[in-house]
Amino acid sequence: DTGTRRNSGYTYDEFIPELRSINGAEIYDEMRKNDGTISGILTMINQLLYNVTWDFKTDGIGNDYENRTILTASMFDDMEKPFTQVLSDVYTFLPFGYSTLETVWKRRLGRNKDKRFHSKNNYNDGLWAPRKLPLRSQKTIVRWAFDPTGTPIALVQNIPVDGREVTIP
């Protein structure tokens, strides 16, 4: 078991009750935007992270090792947003403690008018690939779904526009 203190999808590891769940996300957001020290430190860390070089490598097993590496890189290069912009969403874990991105898939069917199939680099191989990895705002995450060992398997998001709750694996 992960040891995370949890009940009905809510975690209780945070010592200060006001910093749990959506309340905590609102406070962390306010702190990162309004406190000069916190903002400066986050900016410095982000600048260091943006200088990291990213390479795609596969396990090296089998004859098609190089082809799989090229294919993986092409899929990230073919997403709606550049990979560096996706990373800026990932880096929101710094003030909030986590970031959640939902994988939205597409079929690569060339330059198709339907966004679900459009390939910006004109790949027409019919493969399923990530279309985008949009951030799900930490301020909308209500609770988590855990497996019996305590591993998170889904999140429940409150949609601010209409109040619906959506489960995202």
N, C-alpha and C positions, 0 to 999 in steps of 0.2 A: 504494500500500500504506500502511496506517496506521503501519507501523514498529514495531508492538508485537512485542516478542520473545516468541515462542510456539513450542511444540512439543507435538503430540498433545493440544491443548486446554488446556495449562497455559501460563500467562504467566510471564515471567521478568524483568519490568521492575523489580520490587522489589529494591533493593540488598541488603537484609538477608534472607537465605534463610528465617529463622524467621517472617517476616511474610508469606510467600506462602501462598496458598490458604486452607484451613480453619484452619491454625495461626494465620495472621495475623488472621482473623476472630475467633478466640477471644481473642487478645491485645487487639485493638481493643475488643472487648466488655468485657473486664475493665478496660481503661483508662477507658472512658467511664463505667463504673459505680463504680469505686473511687478515681479520681483527682479530687480536688475542683476543681482548676484546669480540667481538661478538661471535667468535668461542668458547671461554671459557664459556660464559654464556649459549650458546645453548647446549654445552656438559653437563654442570651442570644440566640444566633443563631436558635434555634427560635421564640422569642417575637417576634423581628423578622419572621420569615417568616410567622407566623400573622396578622400585621397586614396582609399584602398582600391587596388586593382582586382577585378573579379575575373576569374577564369572558370570555364566549364570543363569538368573532367568526369569521365565515366569510370567504371571499375576496372577497365583494361582486360576483361575476360572475353574471349571469343575473337572471331576474325573481324567483326564490324566495329571494333573499339573506336576507331577514328571517325567512322560515319555517325555513330551515336553521339559522340561529342559535338560534331558539327550540327547535327539535327537539334540537339538540346539548345545550343547557342542560337540557332535560327529561330526557334520557338520563342525565346525571350526577346529576340530582336524584332519579332513580328507582332508584339503586343501593341495595344492602342497607345499606351504611355511608354516612354523610354524607361529602361531598367533603372536608371539613376533616379527618376521620379518615383518609381515604386519603392526604392530604398528610402526616400524621404518619408514615405508612409510607414515603412518598417521601423524607422528610427523614432517614431512616436512612442515606442516602448520606453524610452529614456525617462520622460516625466511621469508616465502612467504605470509603468511596471510591466506592460504587455502591449502588443499590437495585434490586431486580428485583420487578416486580409482574406476575402472570399475569392476562391478561384472561379472565374466565369470562363467557360469553355467555348470553343468555336471549331468548325471544320474549315480547314484551309482549302478553299475552292477558288483561288485566284482573286481577282478584283471584282468581287460580288457586291451588288448594291445592298444586300441584306447584311447588316453588321455581324450577324451570328456566323457568317461564312466568309466575310471579307478578309483578305490577306493584304496588308499594306505593302508587302514586298513581293506580291504576285506569286506566292507559293500556291501551286495547284496540285498538291500531292494527296488531298483528301484526308490527311491526318487530323486527328483531334489535337488541339494545342490550346494553351491558355490565351484567351482573348484579352483578359485584363485581370488584375489582382487589386480590386478596390478596397480601400480601408473602410472598416466598419468602426465608426466613432466610438471611442471608449465611453463617451458620455451617454451612449444609448444601450450599453450592455447591462442587462438586468440581472441575469444569473447564468450559471453554467450547467451543463449536463456532464456527469462523470460516469465512467465505467466502474465496476465493482472494486477495482484497485486504486481508484482515485485519479485516474488519468482523465483530463478533460476531453470529451469527444464531440461536444457541440456547445454553442452559446445561444442564449435567447436575447434577441434584440428587440427593444421597444421602438417602433417606428414613430418618430415625433409628429409627423403630419397627421396621422389618424389614430394613434394609440394602439395599433395592432402589435402583437408579439409574434416574431418570426424566429424559428429555430434554424440556425446555420451550422451544418456539420463542420 
